[in-house]
Amino acid sequence: MESDNEIRLSHLLAQICRLHHTRAQSLFRSIGLHRGQPFLLNVLWNEEGLAHSELASRMEVTPATITKMLQRMEDAGFVNRQPDPDDQRVSRVYLTEHGQVVRQRVADMWQTLENETFEGLTMEEQDVLRALFKRVRANLSRVDGNRG
């Protein structure tokens, strides 16, 4: 059996990410949202009427991913797409009433996930962890050629 000092940090991080992702999926699935969709809603809560390409850029995913995500969200009643009045080749994405109303539930679920994930850590420990996470993110962004 490995001691705590023998566990690779990358392995531990991968386990944490998997568990966090699984818990988030469980919470969001209860209101009909799937992977990535809470993030897309957040973008739209800040600015509606974006084109697919603008959403893809802001979320750092491919346009094909956004198209598939939007189709599912449209089918579930969270968003609708409307042609751009100036360019019929472009569609713009807007929240439906259901997409607006779910905002507080999503915020509550993020808070639940935050509370469950960092239970037992003091505010000071959370601040240190946040700073360390930012440094790790910057390291990976630098070597991947992206911004952190």
C-alpha positions as CSV (number, residue, x, y, z in Angstrom):
1,M,0.0,0.0,0.0
2,E,1.3,3.5,-0.9
3,S,1.9,6.0,1.7
4,D,0.4,9.5,1.2
5,N,3.8,10.8,0.0
6,E,4.0,8.1,-2.6
7,I,0.7,9.0,-4.3
8,R,1.4,11.0,-7.5
9,L,-0.2,14.4,-7.3
10,S,-1.5,14.0,-10.9
11,H,-3.2,10.7,-9.9
12,L,-4.8,12.3,-6.9
13,L,-5.9,15.3,-9.0
14,A,-7.4,12.9,-11.6
15,Q,-9.4,11.1,-8.9
16,I,-10.6,14.4,-7.4
17,C,-11.7,15.7,-10.8
18,R,-13.6,12.4,-11.6
19,L,-15.4,12.4,-8.3
20,H,-16.2,16.1,-8.6
21,H,-17.5,15.7,-12.1
22,T,-19.6,12.7,-11.1
23,R,-21.2,14.6,-8.2
24,A,-21.9,17.7,-10.4
25,Q,-23.5,15.5,-13.0
26,S,-25.7,13.9,-10.4
27,L,-26.9,17.3,-9.1
28,F,-27.5,18.9,-12.5
29,R,-29.1,15.8,-14.1
30,S,-31.9,16.2,-11.5
31,I,-33.0,19.4,-13.3
32,G,-32.4,18.1,-16.8
33,L,-28.9,19.5,-17.4
34,H,-26.0,17.6,-18.8
35,R,-22.2,18.1,-19.1
36,G,-21.2,21.6,-20.0
37,Q,-24.8,22.9,-20.1
38,P,-24.6,24.8,-16.7
39,F,-21.6,26.7,-18.1
40,L,-23.4,27.5,-21.3
41,L,-26.4,28.8,-19.3
42,N,-24.0,31.0,-17.3
43,V,-22.7,32.6,-20.5
44,L,-26.2,33.3,-21.7
45,W,-27.3,34.7,-18.3
46,N,-24.5,37.2,-18.7
47,E,-25.2,37.9,-22.4
48,E,-28.0,36.5,-24.6
49,G,-28.2,36.6,-28.3
50,L,-24.8,35.2,-29.0
51,A,-24.1,33.2,-32.2
52,H,-22.9,29.6,-32.1
53,S,-19.3,30.6,-32.9
54,E,-19.3,33.2,-30.1
55,L,-20.5,30.6,-27.6
56,A,-17.9,28.1,-28.8
57,S,-15.2,30.7,-28.4
58,R,-16.3,31.8,-24.9
59,M,-16.6,28.2,-23.7
60,E,-13.4,27.1,-25.5
61,V,-15.1,24.2,-27.3
62,T,-15.6,23.4,-30.9
63,P,-18.6,24.8,-32.8
64,A,-19.8,21.2,-33.4
65,T,-19.9,20.7,-29.6
66,I,-22.0,23.8,-29.1
67,T,-24.4,22.7,-31.9
68,K,-25.0,19.4,-30.2
69,M,-25.3,21.0,-26.8
70,L,-27.8,23.6,-28.0
71,Q,-29.9,21.0,-29.7
72,R,-30.3,19.1,-26.5
73,M,-30.9,22.3,-24.5
74,E,-33.5,23.4,-27.1
75,D,-35.3,20.1,-26.9
76,A,-35.3,20.4,-23.1
77,G,-36.8,23.9,-23.3
78,F,-33.8,25.9,-21.9
79,V,-32.9,27.9,-25.0
80,N,-34.2,28.8,-28.4
81,R,-32.4,29.8,-31.6
82,Q,-33.5,32.6,-33.8
83,P,-32.1,33.8,-37.1
84,D,-30.0,36.9,-37.0
85,P,-32.1,39.7,-38.5
86,D,-29.0,41.0,-40.4
87,D,-27.6,37.6,-41.6
88,Q,-30.0,34.7,-42.0
89,R,-27.1,32.3,-42.1
90,V,-26.4,33.0,-38.4
91,S,-28.6,31.9,-35.6
92,R,-28.6,33.6,-32.2
93,V,-29.2,31.8,-28.9
94,Y,-31.7,33.1,-26.3
95,L,-32.9,31.8,-23.0
96,T,-36.5,30.6,-22.7
97,E,-38.5,31.4,-19.5
98,H,-37.4,27.9,-18.3
99,G,-33.8,28.8,-18.9
100,Q,-34.2,32.0,-16.9
101,V,-36.1,30.4,-14.0
102,V,-33.5,27.6,-13.5
103,R,-30.8,30.1,-12.7
104,Q,-31.3,30.1,-8.9
105,R,-31.5,26.3,-8.8
106,V,-28.2,26.0,-10.7
107,A,-26.6,28.6,-8.3
108,D,-27.9,26.5,-5.3
109,M,-26.5,23.3,-6.8
110,W,-23.0,24.9,-7.4
111,Q,-23.1,26.1,-3.7
112,T,-24.0,22.5,-2.6
113,L,-21.2,21.1,-4.6
114,E,-18.8,23.7,-3.2
115,N,-19.9,22.9,0.4
116,E,-19.6,19.2,-0.1
117,T,-16.3,19.4,-1.8
118,F,-14.5,21.6,0.7
119,E,-16.3,20.6,3.9
120,G,-14.0,20.8,6.9
121,L,-11.5,23.2,5.3
122,T,-11.2,26.6,6.9
123,M,-11.5,29.7,4.9
124,E,-7.8,30.2,5.1
125,E,-7.2,26.7,3.8
126,Q,-9.6,27.3,1.0
127,D,-7.8,30.5,0.1
128,V,-4.5,28.6,0.0
129,L,-6.0,25.9,-2.1
130,R,-7.5,28.4,-4.5
131,A,-4.1,30.1,-5.0
132,L,-2.5,26.7,-5.6
133,F,-5.2,25.7,-8.1
134,K,-4.6,28.9,-10.0
135,R,-0.9,28.2,-10.2
136,V,-1.5,24.7,-11.4
137,R,-4.1,26.0,-14.0
138,A,-1.5,28.6,-15.2
139,N,1.2,25.9,-15.5
140,L,-1.1,23.7,-17.7
141,S,-2.4,26.6,-19.7
142,R,1.2,27.8,-20.4
143,V,2.3,24.4,-21.7
144,D,-1.0,23.9,-23.6
145,G,-0.7,27.3,-25.2
146,N,-3.9,28.6,-23.7
147,R,-4.6,31.4,-21.3
148,G,-5.4,30.5,-17.7
